[in-house]
Amino acid sequence: MTKLWCELAWLGDERAEQGVLIEVDRDRIASVTTGAGPGDAERLSGLTLPGLANVHSHAFQRALRGRTQVGTGSFWTWREQMYELAASLNPDTMFAIARACFEEMALAGVTCVGEFHYVHGPGDMEQAVIAAARDVGIRMTLLDACYLHGGIDSFRDADAHAWAERAGGLSDAPDLRIGAAIHSVRAVDPDSMRVVAEWAGERPLHAHVSEQPRENEECLERHGRTPTQLLAEAGALDGNFTAIHATHLTPEDVDLLAGATVCLCPTTERDLADGIGPARRLRDAGARLAVGSDSQAMIDIFEEARAIELDERLATGTRGLHPAHELLSAATAEGHAALGWPDAGRIEAGALADLVNVSLDSVRLRGTEPDFALESLVFAASAPDVRRVMVGGRWIT
Amino acid sequence: MTKLWCELAWLGDERAEQGVLIEVDRDRIASVTTGAGPGDAERLSGLTLPGLANVHSHAFQRALRGRTQVGTGSFWTWREQMYELAASLNPDTMFAIARACFEEMALAGVTCVGEFHYVHGPGDMEQAVIAAARDVGIRMTLLDACYLHGGIDSFRDADAHAWAERAGGLSDAPDLRIGAAIHSVRAVDPDSMRVVAEWAGERPLHAHVSEQPRENEECLERHGRTPTQLLAEAGALDGNFTAIHATHLTPEDVDLLAGATVCLCPTTERDLADGIGPARRLRDAGARLAVGSDSQAMIDIFEEARAIELDERLATGTRGLHPAHELLSAATAEGHAALGWPDAGRIEAGALADLVNVSLDSVRLRGTEPDFALESLVFAASAPDVRRVMVGGRWIT
């Protein structure tokens, strides 16, 4: 049994608690006591959070950082550079890039990553990304993506059944969940979507949804429906579904996503000139929110979380649409649930012992008052403020 | 004579140079040699930049960080919290807050700050902020703001002549320039604007311009002119003028600002729900750009610089409106010029020896290729990547 005493810890409420004793038994939290003294426990100064969930990642895109910022273009010209990189990979280079990327995530407080995986070859790319996360020590949900049309050779399966065969060959492990992904309405036809959704069953099912206006236009032209409507008709939109981006939605789309999770990736959405999604309207309709570093333009979950609010401020002229504790919930419990780990991302007895200890001593956070600790953290912390990270009872940084 | 050998240095061009020898004689750069070997010079690994200019700062607002992120509201409700803080200050607390704020700036690579100063009492607040910057070791341009209408007691002078009397009592020093500021069209009437603009002469003259739509509406209603038109008619808009924000402009406003500098403060503009300004159109019209941390919601000049581009991507759907070297120029040479230091913010013989050495070893920047060093820096660096900072030939961090 490990005893940790947190000067300040966030237990899911509107304010952080001062003086929290956490007992850890192997990989689980055994007990949480508030208003406690440190006694003989190990002291964690600063603010301690549950593990952060990075719900949408394409690890290999870390290798594009900086290099895609030359010249003018759009999402679509960026995509050509991404294809070129993807076509050059093999399992060894995939492992090396993914390992560096997951290490950056771990240092930023990410304890679980949703790897939306569509580079299926050459060789066993699935095992390469699984091994990279395991080597760093973070949990992974591998969202094996069905990709049938467009893209490059290594993305595509022959059909949805060939996809299901590969996905079915992957197994859960204590540090690994297998989930399904429909790459997008561009890459998967409606009949194949249905196959993927049925295969997914109770597993997480993710899909890129309405990231760019052109995607909507083409979908409406071909199918007479929005991407969200198409996914709804394919039976994809249940409580295990996560829509990635969901930037350009109709009011009806918002209602259809009410029971699902929407994963925003604000640093990527600004990098790729996607636009600003209706996060508040989605929340109001009943959708859960999560965040992801997606293209790895940067890896800073605090920046992703605050940008949900700050980008909506730019779009609406209003401050305070999303309180800090809701943004933190998106980055922790809601994110973990969207990845199939409902027992992670929360500091409570029985939960997985995933913890992130953040220093409040940096120039960014000094002067933080306990009553406003969540607001200071969400709106001013930076990834380097993460001091220590525990996954399943083990300190990995 | 100090000799520094930079593994990589930015000399103002589209690419960083490898192997740059910089000789420093007292507070000036004596010579710059490219393609040089290290010889017996002190080695600076990573990327070396000229000093960063933080052109728009209200240092005391650092004390609001986190605390203003509770509840819903707007720019106008935020302003009430800011008034309350300002009314509580005295020279000792002003010094303490400003010193901590300027230290955070120094650690982020800021070698010169434009302090837009309107808290004129009680006591000698001007000397408090001047002493704080001097204590940290960064240069300052004190933009003493004329504030006649609205606000709180300590902001206001009796009239523009009383303002000129106080401003006239302040003197330049080797580490200090005195400039003028028209707080805004809300706070200064047209006749008084003219007095301030005449007083300013060749000194820097700054003004908040069109930060919020309501400011424009009220100005049009009262004067039948936009804030920019009003400032133009008062004779303010010459080459020494810097418009702060300039978020909500008419096409005619953009043309009027062609010969001036526009200082964007993107992290504040998103925090205060101001909106996204027309940075590219301003550049195309001939305006110079600069950046500022303004309300100190965060202090990260790299984030300010990239947000000029990234916010416009959100607004336009286009990538690559502002190349990395132009964004860096805004954060260095153009910013320093707007603060009355045309001989700073550039690595060249005769310039002030202000240097910022950035590590490329962090998880954020590792893998940076020399050919894309500027793009990696601008789009992925964070303030903690700044390793050492030199002001006037002296390492201050």
Boltz contact constraints between the chains, C-beta under 6 A:
constraints:
  - contact:
      token1: [A, 65]
      token2: [B, 380]
      max_distance: 6.0
  - contact:
      token1: [A, 66]
      token2: [B, 372]
      max_distance: 6.0
  - contact:
      token1: [A, 66]
      token2: [B, 375]
      max_distance: 6.0
  - contact:
      token1: [A, 66]
      token2: [B, 376]
      max_distance: 6.0
  - contact:
      token1: [A, 67]
      token2: [B, 372]
      max_distance: 6.0
  - contact:
      token1: [A, 69]
      token2: [B, 375]
      max_distance: 6.0
  - contact:
      token1: [A, 69]
      token2: [B, 379]
      max_distance: 6.0
  - contact:
      token1: [A, 70]
      token2: [B, 375]
      max_distance: 6.0
  - contact:
      token1: [A, 71]
      token2: [B, 320]
      max_distance: 6.0
  - contact:
      token1: [A, 72]
      token2: [B, 320]
      max_distance: 6.0
  - contact:
      token1: [A, 73]
      token2: [B, 319]
      max_distance: 6.0
  - contact:
      token1: [A, 73]
      token2: [B, 320]
      max_distance: 6.0
  - contact:
      token1: [A, 74]
      token2: [B, 319]
      max_distance: 6.0
  - contact:
      token1: [A, 104]
      token2: [B, 363]
      max_distance: 6.0
  - contact:
      token1: [A, 107]
      token2: [B, 363]
      max_distance: 6.0
  - contact:
      token1: [A, 270]
      token2: [B, 310]
      max_distance: 6.0
  - contact:
      token1: [A, 270]
      token2: [B, 313]
      max_distance: 6.0
  - contact:
      token1: [A, 270]
      token2: [B, 314]
      max_distance: 6.0
  - contact:
      token1: [A, 273]
      token2: [B, 313]
      max_distance: 6.0
  - contact:
      token1: [A, 273]
      token2: [B, 317]
      max_distance: 6.0
  - contact:
      token1: [A, 273]
      token2: [B, 318]
      max_distance: 6.0
  - contact:
      token1: [A, 273]
      token2: [B, 319]
      max_distance: 6.0
  - contact:
      token1: [A, 276]
      token2: [B, 314]
      max_distance: 6.0
  - contact:
      token1: [A, 298]
      token2: [B, 380]
      max_distance: 6.0
  - contact:
      token1: [A, 310]
      token2: [B, 270]
      max_distance: 6.0
  - contact:
      token1: [A, 313]
      token2: [B, 270]
      max_distance: 6.0
  - contact:
      token1: [A, 313]
      token2: [B, 273]
      max_distance: 6.0
  - contact:
      token1: [A, 314]
      token2: [B, 270]
      max_distance: 6.0
  - contact:
      token1: [A, 314]
      token2: [B, 276]
      max_distance: 6.0
  - contact:
      token1: [A, 317]
      token2: [B, 273]
      max_distance: 6.0
  - contact:
      token1: [A, 318]
      token2: [B, 273]
      max_distance: 6.0
  - contact:
      token1: [A, 319]
      token2: [B, 73]
      max_distance: 6.0
  - contact:
      token1: [A, 319]
      token2: [B, 74]
      max_distance: 6.0
  - contact:
      token1: [A, 319]
      token2: [B, 273]
      max_distance: 6.0
  - contact:
      token1: [A, 320]
      token2: [B, 71]
      max_distance: 6.0
  - contact:
      token1: [A, 320]
      token2: [B, 72]
      max_distance: 6.0
  - contact:
      token1: [A, 320]
      token2: [B, 73]
      max_distance: 6.0
  - contact:
      token1: [A, 363]
      token2: [B, 104]
      max_distance: 6.0
  - contact:
      token1: [A, 363]
      token2: [B, 107]
      max_distance: 6.0
  - contact:
      token1: [A, 372]
      token2: [B, 66]
      max_distance: 6.0
  - contact:
      token1: [A, 372]
      token2: [B, 67]
      max_distance: 6.0
  - contact:
      token1: [A, 375]
      token2: [B, 66]
      max_distance: 6.0
  - contact:
      token1: [A, 375]
      token2: [B, 69]
      max_distance: 6.0
  - contact:
      token1: [A, 375]
      token2: [B, 70]
      max_distance: 6.0
  - contact:
      token1: [A, 376]
      token2: [B, 66]
      max_distance: 6.0
  - contact:
      token1: [A, 379]
      token2: [B, 69]
      max_distance: 6.0
  - contact:
      token1: [A, 380]
      token2: [B, 65]
      max_distance: 6.0
  - contact:
      token1: [A, 380]
      token2: [B, 298]
      max_distance: 6.0
  - contact:
      token1: [A, 382]
      token2: [B, 382]
      max_distance: 6.0
  - contact:
      token1: [A, 384]
      token2: [B, 384]
      max_distance: 6.0
